[in-house]
Amino acid sequence: MSTATITSKGQITIPVDVRNDLKVDAGDRVEFVQLAPGRYEVVAATSDVTDLKGMFGVAKKSVSIESMNTAIAQRGAASR
């Protein structure tokens, strides 16, 4: 188990074995995800949004911006 000490400024140094496992380096971001009260998971937030491209395959049909805006407006009006 790896441990770290919190400084007076609230900072910690992530141990090298944890950084290597998370594949993070200087300047990378990490997220603290709350699993339960008092329990968190540290997750590397280094993926770029463009990495998601193609994740769901090719779209079955194209949708215009206008039709998206119309659907959003209708849904918003229906929820009132």
Gaussian input, Z-matrix of N, CA and C with variables (Angstrom, degrees):
# hf/3-21g

backbone

0 1
 N
 C     1     B1
 C     2     B2     1     A1
 N     3     B3     2     A2     1     D1
 C     4     B4     3     A3     2     D2
 C     5     B5     4     A4     3     D3
 N     6     B6     5     A5     4     D4
 C     7     B7     6     A6     5     D5
 C     8     B8     7     A7     6     D6
 N     9     B9     8     A8     7     D7
 C    10    B10     9     A9     8     D8
 C    11    B11    10    A10     9     D9
 N    12    B12    11    A11    10    D10
 C    13    B13    12    A12    11    D11
 C    14    B14    13    A13    12    D12
 N    15    B15    14    A14    13    D13
 C    16    B16    15    A15    14    D14
 C    17    B17    16    A16    15    D15
 N    18    B18    17    A17    16    D16
 C    19    B19    18    A18    17    D17
 C    20    B20    19    A19    18    D18
 N    21    B21    20    A20    19    D19
 C    22    B22    21    A21    20    D20
 C    23    B23    22    A22    21    D21
 N    24    B24    23    A23    22    D22
 C    25    B25    24    A24    23    D23
 C    26    B26    25    A25    24    D24
 N    27    B27    26    A26    25    D25
 C    28    B28    27    A27    26    D26
 C    29    B29    28    A28    27    D27
 N    30    B30    29    A29    28    D28
 C    31    B31    30    A30    29    D29
 C    32    B32    31    A31    30    D30
 N    33    B33    32    A32    31    D31
 C    34    B34    33    A33    32    D32
 C    35    B35    34    A34    33    D33
 N    36    B36    35    A35    34    D34
 C    37    B37    36    A36    35    D35
 C    38    B38    37    A37    36    D36
 N    39    B39    38    A38    37    D37
 C    40    B40    39    A39    38    D38
 C    41    B41    40    A40    39    D39
 N    42    B42    41    A41    40    D40
 C    43    B43    42    A42    41    D41
 C    44    B44    43    A43    42    D42
 N    45    B45    44    A44    43    D43
 C    46    B46    45    A45    44    D44
 C    47    B47    46    A46    45    D45
 N    48    B48    47    A47    46    D46
 C    49    B49    48    A48    47    D47
 C    50    B50    49    A49    48    D48
 N    51    B51    50    A50    49    D49
 C    52    B52    51    A51    50    D50
 C    53    B53    52    A52    51    D51
 N    54    B54    53    A53    52    D52
 C    55    B55    54    A54    53    D53
 C    56    B56    55    A55    54    D54
 N    57    B57    56    A56    55    D55
 C    58    B58    57    A57    56    D56
 C    59    B59    58    A58    57    D57
 N    60    B60    59    A59    58    D58
 C    61    B61    60    A60    59    D59
 C    62    B62    61    A61    60    D60
 N    63    B63    62    A62    61    D61
 C    64    B64    63    A63    62    D62
 C    65    B65    64    A64    63    D63
 N    66    B66    65    A65    64    D64
 C    67    B67    66    A66    65    D65
 C    68    B68    67    A67    66    D66
 N    69    B69    68    A68    67    D67
 C    70    B70    69    A69    68    D68
 C    71    B71    70    A70    69    D69
 N    72    B72    71    A71    70    D70
 C    73    B73    72    A72    71    D71
 C    74    B74    73    A73    72    D72
 N    75    B75    74    A74    73    D73
 C    76    B76    75    A75    74    D74
 C    77    B77    76    A76    75    D75
 N    78    B78    77    A77    76    D76
 C    79    B79    78    A78    77    D77
 C    80    B80    79    A79    78    D78
 N    81    B81    80    A80    79    D79
 C    82    B82    81    A81    80    D80
 C    83    B83    82    A82    81    D81
 N    84    B84    83    A83    82    D82
 C    85    B85    84    A84    83    D83
 C    86    B86    85    A85    84    D84
 N    87    B87    86    A86    85    D85
 C    88    B88    87    A87    86    D86
 C    89    B89    88    A88    87    D87
 N    90    B90    89    A89    88    D88
 C    91    B91    90    A90    89    D89
 C    92    B92    91    A91    90    D90
 N    93    B93    92    A92    91    D91
 C    94    B94    93    A93    92    D92
 C    95    B95    94    A94    93    D93
 N    96    B96    95    A95    94    D94
 C    97    B97    96    A96    95    D95
 C    98    B98    97    A97    96    D96
 N    99    B99    98    A98    97    D97
 C   100   B100    99    A99    98    D98
 C   101   B101   100   A100    99    D99
 N   102   B102   101   A101   100   D100
 C   103   B103   102   A102   101   D101
 C   104   B104   103   A103   102   D102
 N   105   B105   104   A104   103   D103
 C   106   B106   105   A105   104   D104
 C   107   B107   106   A106   105   D105
 N   108   B108   107   A107   106   D106
 C   109   B109   108   A108   107   D107
 C   110   B110   109   A109   108   D108
 N   111   B111   110   A110   109   D109
 C   112   B112   111   A111   110   D110
 C   113   B113   112   A112   111   D111
 N   114   B114   113   A113   112   D112
 C   115   B115   114   A114   113   D113
 C   116   B116   115   A115   114   D114
 N   117   B117   116   A116   115   D115
 C   118   B118   117   A117   116   D116
 C   119   B119   118   A118   117   D117
 N   120   B120   119   A119   118   D118
 C   121   B121   120   A120   119   D119
 C   122   B122   121   A121   120   D120
 N   123   B123   122   A122   121   D121
 C   124   B124   123   A123   122   D122
 C   125   B125   124   A124   123   D123
 N   126   B126   125   A125   124   D124
 C   127   B127   126   A126   125   D125
 C   128   B128   127   A127   126   D126
 N   129   B129   128   A128   127   D127
 C   130   B130   129   A129   128   D128
 C   131   B131   130   A130   129   D129
 N   132   B132   131   A131   130   D130
 C   133   B133   132   A132   131   D131
 C   134   B134   133   A133   132   D132
 N   135   B135   134   A134   133   D133
 C   136   B136   135   A135   134   D134
 C   137   B137   136   A136   135   D135
 N   138   B138   137   A137   136   D136
 C   139   B139   138   A138   137   D137
 C   140   B140   139   A139   138   D138
 N   141   B141   140   A140   139   D139
 C   142   B142   141   A141   140   D140
 C   143   B143   142   A142   141   D141
 N   144   B144   143   A143   142   D142
 C   145   B145   144   A144   143   D143
 C   146   B146   145   A145   144   D144
 N   147   B147   146   A146   145   D145
 C   148   B148   147   A147   146   D146
 C   149   B149   148   A148   147   D147
 N   150   B150   149   A149   148   D148
 C   151   B151   150   A150   149   D149
 C   152   B152   151   A151   150   D150
 N   153   B153   152   A152   151   D151
 C   154   B154   153   A153   152   D152
 C   155   B155   154   A154   153   D153
 N   156   B156   155   A155   154   D154
 C   157   B157   156   A156   155   D155
 C   158   B158   157   A157   156   D156
 N   159   B159   158   A158   157   D157
 C   160   B160   159   A159   158   D158
 C   161   B161   160   A160   159   D159
 N   162   B162   161   A161   160   D160
 C   163   B163   162   A162   161   D161
 C   164   B164   163   A163   162   D162
 N   165   B165   164   A164   163   D163
 C   166   B166   165   A165   164   D164
 C   167   B167   166   A166   165   D165
 N   168   B168   167   A167   166   D166
 C   169   B169   168   A168   167   D167
 C   170   B170   169   A169   168   D168
 N   171   B171   170   A170   169   D169
 C   172   B172   171   A171   170   D170
 C   173   B173   172   A172   171   D171
 N   174   B174   173   A173   172   D172
 C   175   B175   174   A174   173   D173
 C   176   B176   175   A175   174   D174
 N   177   B177   176   A176   175   D175
 C   178   B178   177   A177   176   D176
 C   179   B179   178   A178   177   D177
 N   180   B180   179   A179   178   D178
 C   181   B181   180   A180   179   D179
 C   182   B182   181   A181   180   D180
 N   183   B183   182   A182   181   D181
 C   184   B184   183   A183   182   D182
 C   185   B185   184   A184   183   D183
 N   186   B186   185   A185   184   D184
 C   187   B187   186   A186   185   D185
 C   188   B188   187   A187   186   D186
 N   189   B189   188   A188   187   D187
 C   190   B190   189   A189   188   D188
 C   191   B191   190   A190   189   D189
 N   192   B192   191   A191   190   D190
 C   193   B193   192   A192   191   D191
 C   194   B194   193   A193   192   D192
 N   195   B195   194   A194   193   D193
 C   196   B196   195   A195   194   D194
 C   197   B197   196   A196   195   D195
 N   198   B198   197   A197   196   D196
 C   199   B199   198   A198   197   D197
 C   200   B200   199   A199   198   D198
 N   201   B201   200   A200   199   D199
 C   202   B202   201   A201   200   D200
 C   203   B203   202   A202   201   D201
 N   204   B204   203   A203   202   D202
 C   205   B205   204   A204   203   D203
 C   206   B206   205   A205   204   D204
 N   207   B207   206   A206   205   D205
 C   208   B208   207   A207   206   D206
 C   209   B209   208   A208   207   D207
 N   210   B210   209   A209   208   D208
 C   211   B211   210   A210   209   D209
 C   212   B212   211   A211   210   D210
 N   213   B213   212   A212   211   D211
 C   214   B214   213   A213   212   D212
 C   215   B215   214   A214   213   D213
 N   216   B216   215   A215   214   D214
 C   217   B217   216   A216   215   D215
 C   218   B218   217   A217   216   D216
 N   219   B219   218   A218   217   D217
 C   220   B220   219   A219   218   D218
 C   221   B221   220   A220   219   D219
 N   222   B222   221   A221   220   D220
 C   223   B223   222   A222   221   D221
 C   224   B224   223   A223   222   D222
 N   225   B225   224   A224   223   D223
 C   226   B226   225   A225   224   D224
 C   227   B227   226   A226   225   D225
 N   228   B228   227   A227   226   D226
 C   229   B229   228   A228   227   D227
 C   230   B230   229   A229   228   D228
 N   231   B231   230   A230   229   D229
 C   232   B232   231   A231   230   D230
 C   233   B233   232   A232   231   D231
 N   234   B234   233   A233   232   D232
 C   235   B235   234   A234   233   D233
 C   236   B236   235   A235   234   D234
 N   237   B237   236   A236   235   D235
 C   238   B238   237   A237   236   D236
 C   239   B239   238   A238   237   D237

   B1=1.4538
   B2=1.5176
   B3=1.3136
   B4=1.4564
   B5=1.5202
   B6=1.3180
   B7=1.4604
   B8=1.5225
   B9=1.3264
   B10=1.4557
   B11=1.5187
   B12=1.3223
   B13=1.4574
   B14=1.5236
   B15=1.3161
   B16=1.4665
   B17=1.5220
   B18=1.3466
   B19=1.4631
   B20=1.5254
   B21=1.3138
   B22=1.4690
   B23=1.5298
   B24=1.3320
   B25=1.4672
   B26=1.5239
   B27=1.3282
   B28=1.4522
   B29=1.5192
   B30=1.3218
   B31=1.4611
   B32=1.5219
   B33=1.3431
   B34=1.4595
   B35=1.5223
   B36=1.3151
   B37=1.4544
   B38=1.5197
   B39=1.3340
   B40=1.4585
   B41=1.5273
   B42=1.3254
   B43=1.4679
   B44=1.5278
   B45=1.3356
   B46=1.4608
   B47=1.5309
   B48=1.3248
   B49=1.4656
   B50=1.5282
   B51=1.3290
   B52=1.4733
   B53=1.5248
   B54=1.3518
   B55=1.4711
   B56=1.5134
   B57=1.3146
   B58=1.4692
   B59=1.5203
   B60=1.3231
   B61=1.4626
   B62=1.5324
   B63=1.3424
   B64=1.4604
   B65=1.5260
   B66=1.3421
   B67=1.4684
   B68=1.5295
   B69=1.3322
   B70=1.4598
   B71=1.5230
   B72=1.3204
   B73=1.4570
   B74=1.5222
   B75=1.3179
   B76=1.4589
   B77=1.5267
   B78=1.3066
   B79=1.4605
   B80=1.5206
   B81=1.3381
   B82=1.4657
   B83=1.5175
   B84=1.3257
   B85=1.4613
   B86=1.5219
   B87=1.3207
   B88=1.4601
   B89=1.5226
   B90=1.3063
   B91=1.4650
   B92=1.5246
   B93=1.3231
   B94=1.4568
   B95=1.5238
   B96=1.3261
   B97=1.4575
   B98=1.5253
   B99=1.3399
   B100=1.4591
   B101=1.5207
   B102=1.3361
   B103=1.4595
   B104=1.5244
   B105=1.3087
   B106=1.4659
   B107=1.5224
   B108=1.3168
   B109=1.4674
   B110=1.5324
   B111=1.3352
   B112=1.4519
   B113=1.5230
   B114=1.3390
   B115=1.4750
   B116=1.5298
   B117=1.3226
   B118=1.4646
   B119=1.5118
   B120=1.3320
   B121=1.4561
   B122=1.5262
   B123=1.3336
   B124=1.4584
   B125=1.5188
   B126=1.3431
   B127=1.4587
   B128=1.5155
   B129=1.3270
   B130=1.4608
   B131=1.5188
   B132=1.3282
   B133=1.4673
   B134=1.5208
   B135=1.3244
   B136=1.4572
   B137=1.5144
   B138=1.3273
   B139=1.4585
   B140=1.5208
   B141=1.3114
   B142=1.4547
   B143=1.5221
   B144=1.3066
   B145=1.4609
   B146=1.5299
   B147=1.3184
   B148=1.4648
   B149=1.5267
   B150=1.3392
   B151=1.4634
   B152=1.5250
   B153=1.3352
   B154=1.4641
   B155=1.5287
   B156=1.3394
   B157=1.4613
   B158=1.5289
   B159=1.3305
   B160=1.4539
   B161=1.5117
   B162=1.2936
   B163=1.4596
   B164=1.5304
   B165=1.3237
   B166=1.4598
   B167=1.5237
   B168=1.3162
   B169=1.4573
   B170=1.5177
   B171=1.3232
   B172=1.4610
   B173=1.5311
   B174=1.3325
   B175=1.4660
   B176=1.5272
   B177=1.3226
   B178=1.4673
   B179=1.5198
   B180=1.3445
   B181=1.4589
   B182=1.5174
   B183=1.3012
   B184=1.4627
   B185=1.5180
   B186=1.3097
   B187=1.4581
   B188=1.5242
   B189=1.3150
   B190=1.4642
   B191=1.5299
   B192=1.3092
   B193=1.4658
   B194=1.5226
   B195=1.3394
   B196=1.4623
   B197=1.5245
   B198=1.3209
   B199=1.4640
   B200=1.5348
   B201=1.3340
   B202=1.4760
   B203=1.5282
   B204=1.3360
   B205=1.4658
   B206=1.5244
   B207=1.3286
   B208=1.4517
   B209=1.5243
   B210=1.3224
   B211=1.4609
   B212=1.5265
   B213=1.3349
   B214=1.4579
   B215=1.5231
   B216=1.3316
   B217=1.4681
   B218=1.5090
   B219=1.3266
   B220=1.4726
   B221=1.5178
   B222=1.3013
   B223=1.4626
   B224=1.5280
   B225=1.3495
   B226=1.4594
   B227=1.5160
   B228=1.3288
   B229=1.4744
   B230=1.5118
   B231=1.3325
   B232=1.4734
   B233=1.5239
   B234=1.3254
   B235=1.4705
   B236=1.5272
   B237=1.3255
   B238=1.4745
   B239=1.4816
   A1=108.25
   A2=116.51
   A3=122.23
   A4=109.41
   A5=115.74
   A6=120.58
   A7=109.55
   A8=116.19
   A9=122.66
   A10=108.07
   A11=115.93
   A12=121.84
   A13=109.07
   A14=116.62
   A15=121.59
   A16=108.53
   A17=116.18
   A18=120.50
   A19=109.78
   A20=115.94
   A21=120.59
   A22=111.84
   A23=117.47
   A24=121.95
   A25=111.71
   A26=118.60
   A27=121.87
   A28=113.40
   A29=117.44
   A30=120.97
   A31=110.72
   A32=115.07
   A33=120.25
   A34=108.56
   A35=115.58
   A36=121.25
   A37=106.01
   A38=115.74
   A39=119.95
   A40=107.50
   A41=117.78
   A42=120.22
   A43=111.64
   A44=116.29
   A45=122.18
   A46=112.52
   A47=118.62
   A48=119.59
   A49=111.61
   A50=116.90
   A51=121.11
   A52=109.83
   A53=116.83
   A54=120.28
   A55=111.34
   A56=116.53
   A57=119.83
   A58=111.13
   A59=117.37
   A60=121.41
   A61=111.42
   A62=116.67
   A63=121.74
   A64=112.44
   A65=115.97
   A66=122.12
   A67=111.08
   A68=116.22
   A69=122.00
   A70=109.42
   A71=114.64
   A72=121.46
   A73=107.91
   A74=116.61
   A75=121.66
   A76=110.42
   A77=116.89
   A78=122.50
   A79=113.99
   A80=117.88
   A81=120.13
   A82=109.86
   A83=115.50
   A84=120.99
   A85=110.08
   A86=115.57
   A87=121.83
   A88=107.90
   A89=115.73
   A90=120.87
   A91=108.29
   A92=115.82
   A93=122.35
   A94=106.71
   A95=116.45
   A96=122.25
   A97=108.38
   A98=116.61
   A99=120.21
   A100=109.91
   A101=115.64
   A102=121.90
   A103=110.96
   A104=115.45
   A105=123.18
   A106=106.03
   A107=118.80
   A108=119.41
   A109=110.67
   A110=116.17
   A111=121.05
   A112=114.61
   A113=118.04
   A114=121.35
   A115=109.27
   A116=115.38
   A117=121.88
   A118=111.06
   A119=114.32
   A120=121.82
   A121=107.00
   A122=116.93
   A123=121.70
   A124=107.28
   A125=116.09
   A126=121.53
   A127=109.34
   A128=117.29
   A129=120.86
   A130=108.94
   A131=116.38
   A132=121.59
   A133=108.61
   A134=115.90
   A135=120.68
   A136=113.25
   A137=118.01
   A138=120.40
   A139=110.63
   A140=115.83
   A141=121.85
   A142=108.72
   A143=117.51
   A144=121.47
   A145=111.09
   A146=117.78
   A147=119.89
   A148=112.06
   A149=117.79
   A150=120.86
   A151=111.61
   A152=117.43
   A153=121.48
   A154=112.46
   A155=116.49
   A156=120.26
   A157=110.40
   A158=115.73
   A159=121.37
   A160=114.38
   A161=117.58
   A162=122.16
   A163=112.19
   A164=117.19
   A165=121.10
   A166=112.63
   A167=117.56
   A168=120.37
   A169=111.25
   A170=114.12
   A171=121.15
   A172=109.64
   A173=115.85
   A174=120.37
   A175=110.29
   A176=115.80
   A177=120.51
   A178=111.93
   A179=116.91
   A180=120.56
   A181=109.29
   A182=116.44
   A183=121.60
   A184=109.42
   A185=115.94
   A186=121.23
   A187=107.25
   A188=116.82
   A189=120.95
   A190=110.07
   A191=114.71
   A192=121.03
   A193=109.90
   A194=116.53
   A195=120.77
   A196=110.66
   A197=116.71
   A198=118.90
   A199=110.92
   A200=117.35
   A201=120.30
   A202=109.82
   A203=116.48
   A204=120.64
   A205=111.46
   A206=117.25
   A207=121.65
   A208=110.88
   A209=116.63
   A210=121.02
   A211=111.52
   A212=116.07
   A213=120.63
   A214=110.05
   A215=117.23
   A216=121.46
   A217=111.15
   A218=117.44
   A219=120.83
   A220=110.38
   A221=117.46
   A222=120.65
   A223=110.55
   A224=115.55
   A225=120.03
   A226=111.64
   A227=116.87
   A228=121.03
   A229=110.93
   A230=117.09
   A231=121.05
   A232=111.68
   A233=117.64
   A234=119.68
   A235=112.81
   A236=117.52
   A237=120.33
   A238=112.58
   D1=135.07
   D2=178.43
   D3=-96.24
   D4=144.70
   D5=177.96
   D6=-130.71
   D7=160.84
   D8=176.82
   D9=-144.60
   D10=155.48
   D11=179.20
   D12=-107.24
   D13=137.57
   D14=178.23
   D15=-85.17
   D16=131.69
   D17=178.67
   D18=-79.86
   D19=174.03
   D20=178.23
   D21=-64.27
   D22=-20.35
   D23=177.31
   D24=-90.59
   D25=3.99
   D26=179.06
   D27=81.47
   D28=18.00
   D29=-178.63
   D30=-100.38
   D31=153.05
   D32=174.10
   D33=-133.17
   D34=156.06
   D35=171.33
   D36=-103.81
   D37=121.96
   D38=179.55
   D39=-75.11
   D40=126.15
   D41=-178.55
   D42=-56.42
   D43=147.06
   D44=-174.30
   D45=-57.28
   D46=-38.25
   D47=-179.44
   D48=-66.74
   D49=-33.61
   D50=177.29
   D51=-71.45
   D52=-44.00
   D53=177.07
   D54=-59.18
   D55=-42.65
   D56=179.04
   D57=-64.41
   D58=-41.49
   D59=-179.75
   D60=-65.59
   D61=-39.14
   D62=178.54
   D63=-80.08
   D64=-10.58
   D65=-177.09
   D66=57.59
   D67=47.04
   D68=177.08
   D69=-115.73
   D70=153.03
   D71=-179.49
   D72=-138.93
   D73=179.63
   D74=-179.82
   D75=-53.66
   D76=131.07
   D77=179.11
   D78=92.33
   D79=-15.36
   D80=177.41
   D81=-74.05
   D82=159.65
   D83=-179.22
   D84=-105.96
   D85=149.37
   D86=171.86
   D87=-127.84
   D88=151.87
   D89=178.00
   D90=-114.07
   D91=146.76
   D92=174.99
   D93=-107.50
   D94=110.30
   D95=-176.11
   D96=-103.00
   D97=121.45
   D98=-179.82
   D99=-76.75
   D100=121.29
   D101=178.36
   D102=-92.35
   D103=-34.62
   D104=179.99
   D105=-162.18
   D106=165.30
   D107=177.94
   D108=-54.55
   D109=123.75
   D110=178.95
   D111=79.50
   D112=7.05
   D113=-178.59
   D114=-132.90
   D115=122.32
   D116=-177.14
   D117=-126.87
   D118=156.86
   D119=173.74
   D120=-118.93
   D121=136.38
   D122=177.36
   D123=-95.98
   D124=124.84
   D125=-176.36
   D126=-125.56
   D127=133.31
   D128=176.08
   D129=-66.67
   D130=131.34
   D131=179.70
   D132=-114.04
   D133=49.98
   D134=-173.83
   D135=-100.43
   D136=-7.47
   D137=-178.96
   D138=-73.20
   D139=141.15
   D140=176.56
   D141=-88.64
   D142=148.15
   D143=-178.63
   D144=-59.85
   D145=-28.15
   D146=179.52
   D147=-68.02
   D148=-16.98
   D149=175.66
   D150=-65.55
   D151=-18.71
   D152=-179.36
   D153=-80.46
   D154=-14.00
   D155=-176.95
   D156=-57.78
   D157=131.60
   D158=178.42
   D159=82.32
   D160=1.82
   D161=-176.80
   D162=-61.66
   D163=-32.16
   D164=-176.57
   D165=-109.43
   D166=12.21
   D167=179.58
   D168=82.27
   D169=-171.57
   D170=-178.10
   D171=-77.64
   D172=138.81
   D173=178.89
   D174=-62.83
   D175=139.70
   D176=-179.52
   D177=-73.83
   D178=-29.62
   D179=176.60
   D180=-151.24
   D181=152.19
   D182=178.03
   D183=-85.14
   D184=146.64
   D185=178.33
   D186=-129.91
   D187=130.60
   D188=-179.20
   D189=-78.56
   D190=159.47
   D191=176.39
   D192=-60.17
   D193=-40.79
   D194=-179.50
   D195=-60.59
   D196=-43.30
   D197=-178.67
   D198=-70.10
   D199=-32.88
   D200=174.81
   D201=-64.60
   D202=-45.71
   D203=179.78
   D204=-61.79
   D205=-39.36
   D206=177.95
   D207=-63.71
   D208=-45.06
   D209=179.20
   D210=-62.38
   D211=-40.50
   D212=179.04
   D213=-65.40
   D214=-44.22
   D215=179.58
   D216=-63.13
   D217=-42.80
   D218=179.11
   D219=-64.09
   D220=-43.70
   D221=-179.02
   D222=-64.97
   D223=-39.96
   D224=178.48
   D225=-64.72
   D226=-41.03
   D227=179.04
   D228=-67.35
   D229=-35.34
   D230=-178.88
   D231=-70.31
   D232=-25.82
   D233=-176.61
   D234=-83.50
   D235=-5.89
   D236=-179.14
   D237=-86.39

